[in-house]
Amino acid sequence: MVKSTDNIKNNRRNFIFGAVSVGLITIIVYTKTLCPTLYVGDSGELITAAWNFGIPHSPGYPLFTFLGYFFSHFPIGDNPAVRMNFMTALFGALSVVMLYRLTTLVTKELIISFITS
């Protein structure tokens, strides 16, 4: 009985280490390749709407605008575009961590989940 609880704790520790590793690797890569200004498409309109807490074109992206307002006013980076791009990178890294979690649940293999993520 003691071995099974130790095994569970060890598996949990390995999972947490893998999740943190995947998240850190992803956020480092995303931050190093972050666009320092506006990008093509709707990025200028969405950044302006988030900075002013306005409403962009339909469908409006309310959650993106709401979270972007807070991120665009953080005291990091040179301009609101960098802050909003960092927000996108952060949420992208969190989605990779969630992919790691889901593949771990499906495959029960930490290494395969790490490589997949």
Secondary structure, 3 states (H helix, E strand, C coil): CHHHHHHHHHHHHHHHHHHHHHHHHHHHHHHHCCCCCCCCCCHHHHHHHHHHCCCCCCCCCHHHHHHHHHHHCCCCCCCHHHHHHHHHHHHHHHHHHHHHHHHHHHHCCHHHHHHHC
